[in-house]
């Protein structure tokens, strides 16, 4: 007889053959109607799951984030079913839910068929028919041979390879899900029936390659989103529209910050204004690191394969490395900086008195990312990290994490990000190091966060194979969350690469290595920054802080004199001395999102002043150039 231990600790006996849905009904009809899936011993399962033995069980309703994830995945299956109804023999591959809440399905349409954004409403209409029909989702656990045969009978030629992938990971349990005439290989769980899907929208169509490999089949990727509440969907749609206006791929070239072109895929051509923004951020971070006790280093771009083999990266990352040969040696452009930093640490004898040693680098890295994954400057092949590695003792982990968190919060605040979420990822099943060292590292991260009163979300099993980590997300101006900073505890790499220090006991010890970044990839961060501010940067970050506009050519000499004074005062200044009307010049400067416009004409020349105009606040009155410079410097210092 099954026994359910409920969240309040009470126990409920059920008749043999009872399902999770029966349990929900026995608790109450309201709960049964609201139920989406359930947690059985913390594992999400379908409501149709049969119960045996004694288990801790909680019913998951639409108020739970896990229910939203499940419903979105079910919506992806409904989308694939609609595509088959509309286009016939559609081949489908993956249909996951992304961290940002969107789902997608990669499909191959029959030859001669093409799906454009204009056709998405037609797909949505067919999906709605499936939802209105309230078709049950049913699960069938099966052997690998049975799964293969079922999908071959469906004519799904990509699934054999996907099954092989699952087997290669050591998994042997397979399940097939059906809703009506649609069948797919899936681990689940799913909502009980299509009628549980409430509000959804298909967002976009993109190209993709099978397995992300440009030499494989070209596929069509359809993105969508779903919510249990229409108001949430409407809010998301509004956010998407706002995000479209802020797209860094549009604003970057428009504001003359950067451009990209097919001859250099996954790389960036930085223009003067964009590079000014880059250097402003880099110099700001450099000064913060200097005050926080970091040393700055520079390591080689190209390193012999031997080092990557010693570090273990060759086995895991070689497919993403750009490789070249010279004089019978194989070299790789570095995809990360950590092995090279250990080479610097290893020069000379280190004592426990030298620790912690905080080593930073604006490290240029290259990864041969699949073409289909590239996205503006946010996902590139050549990037620079505000990377640093802290070599310390186990006893120093906690204090270093506290110091890092303080530094990170200061940086984010200065850059305009005040809403920060933290996640603590703990030991995965496959890992290196002793349980004792993992216990100490995880405790140090948790205690550090508790010590400074920072709430965090636990992510069991999501740590790196070499150690646990903290991940930092920030919310931008329109509420989107971006993964930025991280600090990871590593017991493995220093050992592999022979890092040693002499302890207080005069014996050799292996240091702990903390991998940490605040911004991550500078390219990606600048893309986020552009979208956060919609290109209208605060004064201290603006590539062009002031533009001086002359009302007519006879005031150009005075405009140039003012520009020289402000340049000497340390401001980034440009002049517009063209023979155009002042209204046109103001409009041009406003579109360029210049924070301040200084207008000079007959009155300003006579009084030795400038008429100040702010890009959003309008006229600010007339002041001397020296007073404006002092006001601007104060604003910059306040950030």
matplotlib code that plots the C-alpha trace (Angstrom):
import matplotlib.pyplot as plt

x = [0.0, 1.5, 2.2, 2.6, 4.5, 3.0, 4.9, 3.4, 4.9, 1.6, 1.2, -1.6, -2.2, -3.6, -5.0, -2.7, -2.5, -3.0, -1.4, -0.2, -3.4, -5.4, -3.3, -4.1, -7.8, -7.8, -6.5, -9.0, -10.8, -9.4, -5.8, -6.6, -7.8, -4.8, -2.2, 0.3, 3.0, 4.4, 7.6, 8.3, 11.4, 12.3, 12.0, 9.4, 7.0, 3.8, 0.5, -0.2, 2.8, 1.8, 2.8, 4.5, 6.1, 6.7, 7.7, 7.8, 5.3, 4.2, 1.7, 3.0, 0.5, 0.8, 2.1, 5.4, 8.2, 8.8, 5.2, 5.9, 9.0, 7.0, 4.1, 6.5, 8.1, 4.7, 3.9, 7.0, 5.6, 2.3, 4.1, 5.9, 2.5, 1.0, 3.9, 3.4, -0.3, 0.4, 3.5, 3.3, 6.5, 8.3, 11.6, 12.1, 15.2, 15.5, 12.7, 14.1, 13.2, 15.9, 17.0, 15.3, 12.0, 11.7, 11.3, 12.2, 12.1, 14.6, 12.8, 13.4, 10.5, 9.7, 11.6, 10.0, 8.4, 9.6, 8.4, 8.6, 7.7, 4.5, 3.3, 3.7, 0.0, -1.1, 1.0, -0.4, -3.9, -3.3, -1.7, -4.8, -6.9, -4.8, -5.0, -8.8, -9.1, -7.5, -5.5, -3.9, -0.1, 0.8, 4.2, 5.6, 8.8, 10.6, 13.8, 16.3, 15.3, 11.6, 12.3, 14.3, 11.6, 8.8, 10.6, 11.6, 8.0, 7.3, 9.9, 12.1, 15.5, 17.4, 16.3, 18.7, 21.7, 20.0, 19.4, 23.1, 24.0, 21.9, 23.5, 27.0, 26.2, 25.6, 21.8, 19.7, 16.2, 14.0, 10.5, 8.2, 5.5, 2.4, -0.4, -2.9, -1.1, 2.2, 5.0, 8.5, 11.4, 11.4, 12.3, 9.4, 7.5, 4.6, 1.3, -1.6, -3.2, -2.9, -5.8, -3.4, -1.6, -3.0, -1.3, 1.4, 3.0, 5.5, 8.3, 10.6, 12.1, 15.8, 18.2, 20.1, 22.2, 21.8, 24.1, 25.2, 27.5, 27.5, 28.4, 25.2, 21.6, 20.2, 17.1, 14.5, 14.3, 11.0, 11.1, 8.1, 7.0, 4.1, 2.6, -0.3, -1.5, -2.4, -1.3, 2.2, 2.3, 1.2, 3.9, 6.5, 5.4, 5.8, 9.3, 10.2, 9.1, 11.2, 14.1, 13.8, 14.2, 17.3, 19.0, 22.7, 23.1, 21.1, 22.3, 26.0, 26.4, 23.8, 25.8, 29.1, 30.3, 31.2, 30.3, 30.6, 30.9, 30.9, 34.6, 35.3, 32.4, 32.2, 34.6, 34.1, 35.3, 35.4, 35.0, 36.5, 33.4, 33.0, 36.6, 36.4, 33.5, 35.6, 38.6, 36.5, 35.2, 38.5, 40.3, 37.6, 37.9, 41.7, 41.6, 39.1, 41.4, 44.5, 42.8, 41.6, 45.1, 45.3, 48.4, 47.8, 49.6, 49.5, 49.9, 50.5, 47.8, 49.2, 50.3, 51.6, 49.1, 51.2, 50.0, 46.3, 46.8, 48.3, 45.5, 42.8, 41.4, 42.5, 40.2, 37.2, 37.7, 39.8, 36.9, 36.3, 40.0, 41.6, 44.6, 47.7, 51.1, 54.6, 57.9, 56.1, 54.4, 50.6, 49.6, 46.2, 44.8, 44.0, 40.2, 40.8, 43.5, 43.7, 46.5, 48.7, 48.2, 49.4, 52.6, 53.2, 52.5, 54.9, 57.9, 59.9, 59.1, 55.9, 55.3, 52.1, 53.0, 52.5, 48.9, 46.3, 47.8, 45.2, 46.2, 44.2, 44.3, 42.2, 42.8, 42.0, 40.5, 39.3, 36.7, 35.5, 31.8, 29.4, 28.2, 24.5, 25.1, 26.8, 24.8, 26.0, 28.8, 27.1, 28.2, 31.5, 34.6, 37.2, 36.6, 38.3, 37.6, 38.0, 39.5, 41.4, 42.5, 43.1, 45.7, 44.9, 44.7, 41.5, 41.2, 41.2, 38.3, 35.6, 37.3, 38.3, 34.7, 33.4, 36.0, 35.0, 31.3, 31.9, 33.9, 31.4, 28.4, 30.3, 31.1, 27.5, 26.1, 28.4, 27.5, 23.7, 22.8, 21.3, 19.1, 21.4, 20.5, 23.0, 23.0, 25.2, 26.0, 27.1, 28.9, 27.9, 27.8, 31.0, 33.7, 37.3, 38.5, 37.6, 34.2, 36.0, 37.4, 34.0, 32.3, 34.8, 34.5, 30.7, 30.5, 32.9, 30.8, 27.6, 29.0, 30.5, 27.1, 25.4, 28.1, 27.3, 23.6, 23.2, 20.3, 21.1, 19.4, 20.8, 21.5, 22.3, 24.6, 25.3, 28.9, 31.9, 33.6, 36.5, 34.5, 31.4, 30.7, 28.6, 26.9, 25.7, 22.8, 21.7, 18.4, 18.5, 16.3, 13.5, 13.7, 15.7, 18.2, 21.8, 24.4, 27.6, 29.9, 31.1, 33.6, 34.5, 36.6, 39.1, 41.1, 42.0, 43.9, 46.6, 47.4, 47.5, 49.9, 52.2, 51.3, 52.9, 53.6, 55.6, 53.3, 53.9, 55.0, 57.8, 56.1, 54.8, 51.1, 48.8, 47.0, 43.3, 42.5, 39.5, 38.4, 36.5, 35.1, 32.9, 31.8, 32.9, 33.4, 33.8, 32.2, 29.1, 28.9, 29.1, 26.2, 24.3, 25.3, 24.2, 20.8, 20.4, 20.9, 19.4, 22.7, 22.0, 24.9, 25.4, 27.9, 30.9, 30.5, 29.3, 32.0, 31.0, 30.1, 29.7, 29.0, 29.4, 27.0, 27.7, 24.6, 26.5, 30.0, 31.1, 30.9, 33.1, 36.3, 34.6, 33.1, 36.6, 38.1, 35.4, 36.1, 39.8, 39.1, 36.8, 39.3, 41.9, 39.5, 39.3, 36.0, 35.3, 34.2, 33.3, 32.2, 29.5, 30.7, 28.7, 26.6, 23.4, 20.5, 20.8, 17.6, 19.1, 22.3, 20.4, 18.4, 21.5, 23.2, 20.0, 19.8, 23.5, 22.5, 25.1, 24.4, 25.1, 24.9, 26.5, 25.1, 27.1, 25.9, 26.1, 24.8, 27.0, 30.1, 29.3, 28.8, 31.6, 29.1, 27.6, 23.9, 23.6, 21.1, 20.6, 19.5, 16.4, 15.9, 16.2, 17.6, 19.6, 20.5, 23.7, 27.0, 30.7, 32.6, 34.6, 31.5, 30.1, 33.3, 33.2, 29.5, 30.3, 33.3, 31.0, 28.4, 31.1, 32.5, 29.0, 28.6]
y = [0.0, 3.4, 5.9, 9.6, 11.8, 15.3, 18.6, 19.1, 15.8, 13.9, 10.6, 9.4, 5.8, 5.1, 2.0, -0.1, 1.2, 4.8, 7.6, 11.0, 12.5, 10.2, 11.5, 15.1, 14.3, 12.6, 15.8, 18.0, 18.7, 22.2, 20.9, 18.2, 20.8, 23.1, 20.3, 20.4, 17.9, 16.6, 16.2, 12.7, 12.6, 16.0, 14.5, 16.1, 13.5, 13.4, 13.3, 9.9, 8.3, 5.2, 5.2, 2.3, 2.3, 5.3, 8.7, 12.3, 13.9, 17.5, 18.5, 21.3, 23.9, 26.8, 29.0, 27.0, 28.0, 24.3, 24.1, 27.0, 25.2, 22.0, 23.8, 25.6, 22.3, 20.8, 23.9, 23.1, 19.6, 21.1, 23.4, 20.5, 18.7, 21.7, 21.9, 18.3, 18.9, 21.9, 20.8, 17.0, 15.0, 17.4, 16.0, 17.2, 17.2, 19.2, 21.1, 22.5, 25.3, 27.9, 29.6, 32.9, 31.1, 30.8, 27.4, 26.3, 23.4, 22.6, 21.0, 20.2, 21.0, 18.9, 19.9, 23.0, 24.2, 27.3, 28.9, 32.7, 35.0, 36.0, 32.3, 32.1, 33.2, 30.2, 27.9, 29.5, 29.0, 25.3, 25.1, 26.6, 23.9, 21.3, 23.1, 23.5, 19.7, 19.1, 16.1, 14.0, 13.6, 9.9, 8.5, 5.1, 3.8, 1.6, -0.1, 1.5, -0.9, -0.1, 3.7, 3.4, 1.3, 3.7, 6.7, 4.9, 4.1, 7.8, 8.5, 10.5, 10.0, 12.3, 10.4, 7.5, 9.8, 11.5, 8.1, 7.2, 10.5, 9.5, 6.1, 7.6, 9.5, 6.3, 6.5, 3.5, 4.5, 5.9, 7.2, 8.1, 10.8, 11.0, 13.5, 12.5, 11.6, 13.2, 11.0, 12.1, 10.8, 12.8, 12.4, 14.6, 15.3, 17.1, 18.7, 16.2, 17.5, 20.2, 22.1, 23.1, 25.4, 28.9, 31.8, 31.4, 33.2, 32.3, 34.8, 34.3, 32.0, 31.4, 29.1, 26.3, 23.3, 19.8, 19.4, 23.0, 21.8, 23.9, 20.8, 19.0, 19.4, 22.9, 23.2, 25.8, 26.9, 28.4, 30.2, 30.7, 31.7, 30.6, 31.7, 30.5, 34.1, 36.3, 39.4, 37.9, 37.1, 40.7, 42.1, 39.8, 40.8, 44.5, 43.7, 42.0, 45.1, 47.2, 44.8, 45.1, 48.9, 48.4, 45.7, 46.3, 44.9, 47.9, 50.5, 49.6, 50.6, 53.3, 55.1, 54.3, 52.1, 48.9, 46.9, 43.2, 41.7, 38.2, 38.2, 38.1, 36.0, 36.2, 39.1, 42.8, 45.9, 48.6, 52.1, 55.1, 55.7, 52.1, 51.7, 54.7, 53.0, 49.9, 51.7, 53.6, 50.3, 48.6, 51.4, 51.6, 47.9, 48.1, 50.9, 48.9, 45.8, 47.8, 49.1, 45.6, 44.2, 42.5, 42.3, 42.5, 40.2, 39.4, 35.9, 34.5, 34.1, 30.9, 28.0, 24.6, 21.7, 20.1, 22.6, 22.1, 18.4, 18.7, 21.0, 18.7, 21.3, 19.5, 16.6, 18.8, 21.9, 20.9, 21.0, 24.7, 25.6, 27.4, 25.3, 26.0, 24.2, 25.4, 23.5, 20.2, 21.5, 22.0, 25.2, 26.6, 30.1, 30.1, 29.6, 30.6, 32.1, 29.9, 27.5, 30.4, 32.2, 29.0, 29.2, 32.7, 31.5, 28.6, 30.9, 31.0, 29.6, 30.8, 30.9, 30.9, 34.5, 35.3, 34.1, 35.1, 36.1, 37.8, 37.7, 39.6, 39.8, 41.4, 38.1, 37.8, 34.4, 32.6, 29.8, 28.3, 28.6, 27.1, 29.7, 29.2, 30.2, 33.6, 36.6, 40.1, 40.9, 38.9, 35.5, 35.8, 33.8, 36.4, 37.9, 39.5, 38.6, 40.7, 37.5, 36.9, 33.9, 34.0, 31.5, 30.9, 28.4, 26.6, 28.7, 31.9, 30.9, 32.4, 35.8, 36.0, 35.3, 38.1, 40.5, 39.5, 40.0, 43.4, 44.4, 43.0, 44.8, 48.1, 47.6, 46.6, 49.6, 52.0, 50.5, 50.9, 47.4, 47.2, 44.1, 41.1, 37.4, 34.9, 31.1, 28.6, 25.5, 22.5, 19.2, 17.3, 13.5, 13.4, 15.4, 15.4, 16.0, 14.4, 14.8, 16.6, 19.3, 19.7, 20.0, 22.8, 24.7, 24.6, 25.6, 28.5, 29.8, 29.5, 31.0, 33.9, 34.7, 34.3, 36.5, 39.4, 38.7, 37.9, 35.5, 32.9, 30.1, 26.6, 24.7, 21.1, 19.2, 22.2, 23.0, 22.5, 19.1, 20.7, 22.7, 24.6, 28.1, 31.3, 32.8, 36.4, 37.6, 41.2, 42.7, 45.3, 48.4, 46.3, 43.4, 40.9, 38.8, 38.4, 36.0, 38.0, 37.4, 34.1, 32.8, 29.1, 27.0, 24.8, 22.1, 20.3, 22.5, 23.7, 20.1, 19.1, 21.9, 21.5, 24.7, 24.6, 26.8, 26.3, 26.2, 27.3, 23.7, 24.1, 21.4, 21.8, 22.3, 22.8, 26.2, 26.5, 28.4, 30.7, 31.5, 34.8, 37.4, 40.4, 41.3, 38.1, 38.7, 42.5, 42.1, 40.5, 42.9, 45.9, 44.5, 44.2, 47.7, 49.2, 47.5, 48.4, 52.1, 51.9, 53.6, 56.6, 56.2, 58.1, 60.9, 59.0, 56.2, 58.2, 58.0, 61.6, 63.5, 67.0, 68.4, 72.1, 73.5, 76.9, 78.9, 80.1, 80.0, 83.3, 81.7, 78.8, 80.2, 80.6, 77.1, 75.7, 77.7, 76.3, 72.7, 73.1, 74.3, 71.3, 68.8, 70.2, 69.7, 66.0, 65.8, 64.0, 66.8, 67.2, 70.2, 70.7, 73.7, 72.9, 75.6, 73.9, 75.3, 74.9, 72.9, 70.3, 70.2, 69.7, 66.9, 65.2, 65.3, 64.1, 61.1, 60.4, 60.3, 62.8, 63.8, 67.5, 70.0, 73.4, 76.0, 79.2, 82.2, 86.0, 86.3, 83.5, 85.0, 88.4, 87.0, 84.5, 81.6, 78.6, 77.6, 74.2, 71.6, 68.1, 65.3, 64.5, 67.5, 70.2, 73.7, 74.1, 77.8, 79.6, 79.2, 79.7, 76.9, 76.5, 76.2, 73.6, 71.6, 71.6, 70.5, 67.7, 66.5, 66.3, 64.3, 61.9, 61.4, 60.5, 58.0]
z = [0.0, -1.0, 1.7, 1.0, 3.4, 2.8, 3.2, 6.7, 7.8, 7.9, 6.2, 3.9, 2.9, -0.6, -2.2, -4.3, -7.9, -6.9, -8.9, -7.9, -9.3, -7.0, -4.0, -5.1, -5.3, -1.9, -0.4, -2.1, -5.4, -5.6, -5.3, -7.9, -10.4, -9.7, -9.9, -12.7, -11.7, -8.4, -6.5, -5.3, -3.1, -4.8, -8.3, -10.6, -12.0, -14.0, -12.1, -13.8, -12.0, -10.1, -6.4, -4.5, -1.1, 1.1, -0.4, 0.4, -2.0, -2.7, -5.4, -7.7, -8.8, -11.2, -8.4, -8.4, -10.9, -11.7, -12.9, -15.3, -16.6, -17.2, -18.9, -21.3, -22.2, -22.9, -25.1, -27.1, -27.8, -28.8, -31.2, -32.8, -33.1, -34.8, -37.2, -38.2, -38.8, -41.0, -42.9, -42.9, -42.5, -40.1, -38.6, -35.0, -32.9, -29.6, -27.8, -24.6, -22.2, -21.9, -18.6, -19.7, -19.9, -23.7, -25.3, -28.8, -31.1, -33.9, -36.8, -40.4, -42.7, -45.7, -48.9, -50.5, -47.2, -45.4, -42.2, -42.0, -39.1, -41.0, -40.7, -36.9, -36.3, -38.4, -36.2, -33.1, -34.3, -34.8, -31.4, -29.9, -31.5, -29.8, -26.5, -26.8, -27.5, -24.0, -25.3, -22.5, -22.3, -21.8, -20.8, -21.8, -20.2, -22.7, -23.6, -26.0, -28.8, -28.3, -28.3, -31.5, -33.2, -32.1, -33.5, -36.7, -37.2, -36.9, -39.6, -37.2, -38.6, -36.2, -33.1, -33.5, -33.0, -30.0, -28.4, -29.0, -27.2, -24.2, -24.1, -24.2, -21.1, -19.3, -19.2, -20.0, -19.1, -21.9, -22.1, -25.0, -24.6, -26.7, -27.1, -29.7, -32.9, -31.8, -30.3, -29.1, -27.1, -23.8, -20.2, -19.1, -17.0, -18.7, -17.8, -17.5, -20.8, -23.4, -21.7, -18.9, -21.3, -20.8, -22.5, -25.1, -28.0, -30.7, -30.8, -33.7, -36.3, -36.7, -38.5, -36.7, -37.5, -36.2, -33.2, -33.8, -36.5, -39.7, -41.8, -40.6, -41.6, -41.6, -39.3, -38.5, -34.9, -33.6, -30.3, -28.0, -24.5, -22.3, -19.0, -16.8, -16.7, -19.7, -17.8, -17.4, -21.1, -22.0, -19.7, -21.3, -24.8, -23.8, -22.5, -25.8, -27.7, -25.4, -25.8, -29.6, -29.4, -27.2, -29.4, -29.2, -32.7, -33.9, -31.5, -31.8, -35.4, -35.1, -32.4, -34.1, -31.3, -33.3, -36.3, -37.4, -40.8, -42.4, -43.1, -39.4, -37.8, -34.1, -33.8, -33.3, -35.1, -32.4, -33.6, -31.7, -29.5, -28.7, -27.9, -25.7, -23.8, -23.6, -22.2, -19.7, -18.3, -18.4, -16.6, -14.0, -13.3, -13.3, -10.6, -8.5, -8.7, -7.8, -4.6, -3.8, -3.8, -7.2, -9.4, -13.1, -15.6, -19.3, -20.6, -24.1, -26.7, -28.2, -26.0, -26.8, -26.7, -24.0, -21.4, -22.4, -22.0, -18.6, -17.5, -18.8, -21.1, -24.3, -23.5, -22.7, -25.0, -28.0, -30.3, -29.3, -29.7, -32.7, -33.4, -35.5, -36.1, -36.3, -36.3, -35.7, -32.6, -32.1, -30.6, -29.5, -29.0, -25.4, -24.6, -21.0, -18.8, -15.7, -16.8, -17.8, -14.5, -12.7, -14.8, -13.4, -9.8, -10.3, -10.9, -7.8, -4.3, -2.7, 1.0, 3.0, 3.7, 0.0, 0.1, -0.8, -4.2, -6.4, -10.1, -12.6, -16.4, -19.1, -21.0, -24.7, -25.4, -28.4, -28.7, -31.9, -31.1, -33.6, -36.1, -35.2, -31.6, -32.4, -31.3, -31.9, -29.4, -26.6, -28.1, -30.0, -30.8, -29.7, -26.3, -23.4, -19.8, -16.6, -15.3, -12.0, -10.0, -6.3, -4.9, -1.2, 1.6, 2.4, 5.5, 3.4, 1.0, 3.2, 3.7, 0.0, -1.1, 1.3, -0.2, -3.7, -3.0, -1.6, -4.7, -7.1, -5.5, -5.6, -9.3, -10.2, -8.3, -10.1, -13.5, -12.7, -11.6, -8.1, -8.2, -7.8, -7.4, -6.2, -6.8, -4.9, -7.1, -5.1, -5.9, -9.1, -9.2, -11.3, -9.5, -8.4, -4.8, -1.5, 0.2, 3.0, 0.7, -0.9, 2.5, 3.4, 0.1, 0.1, 3.7, 3.1, 0.3, 2.2, 5.4, 3.5, 2.0, 5.4, 7.1, 4.8, 4.8, 1.1, 0.3, -2.3, -4.2, -3.8, -7.0, -5.9, -8.3, -10.6, -9.5, -11.7, -11.6, -9.6, -7.1, -6.0, -7.2, -6.7, -9.7, -9.8, -12.0, -12.4, -13.6, -16.3, -16.8, -18.2, -15.8, -17.7, -15.7, -17.0, -15.7, -15.0, -12.1, -10.7, -8.2, -8.3, -5.9, -7.6, -5.9, -9.1, -11.6, -9.2, -8.3, -12.0, -12.9, -9.9, -8.0, -4.5, -1.6, 1.6, 4.6, 8.1, 8.8, 6.2, 4.1, 0.5, 0.0, -3.0, -3.0, -3.6, -6.7, -6.9, -10.4, -10.4, -12.8, -12.2, -15.7, -17.5, -21.2, -21.8, -25.2, -23.7, -20.8, -23.2, -25.2, -21.9, -20.9, -24.3, -23.9, -20.3, -21.0, -24.5, -25.6, -23.4, -21.0, -17.8, -18.1, -16.7, -19.3, -22.3, -25.1, -26.1, -22.9, -24.4, -27.8, -28.5, -31.0, -32.7, -33.8, -36.8, -38.3, -36.8, -33.3, -34.3, -32.7, -29.4, -29.6, -30.3, -27.3, -25.0, -26.4, -25.6, -22.0, -21.4, -23.0, -20.6, -17.7, -18.7, -20.5, -23.7, -26.1, -29.7, -31.7, -34.4, -36.4, -39.5, -41.2, -40.3, -38.3, -34.6, -34.3, -36.7, -34.7, -31.4, -33.0, -34.3, -30.8, -29.1, -31.5, -30.8, -27.1, -26.1, -22.4, -22.7, -25.5, -25.0, -27.4, -28.2, -30.0, -29.8, -26.2, -24.9, -26.5, -25.1, -21.6, -21.7, -21.0, -22.7, -22.9, -21.3, -22.7, -21.3, -23.7, -21.6, -19.3, -21.9, -21.2, -18.0, -18.2, -19.1, -17.1, -17.6, -19.2, -16.0, -13.9, -16.3, -16.1, -12.3, -12.4, -14.9, -12.9, -9.8, -11.7, -13.0, -9.5, -8.2, -11.0]

ax = plt.figure().add_subplot(projection="3d")
ax.plot(x, y, z, "-o")
ax.set_aspect("equal")
plt.show()
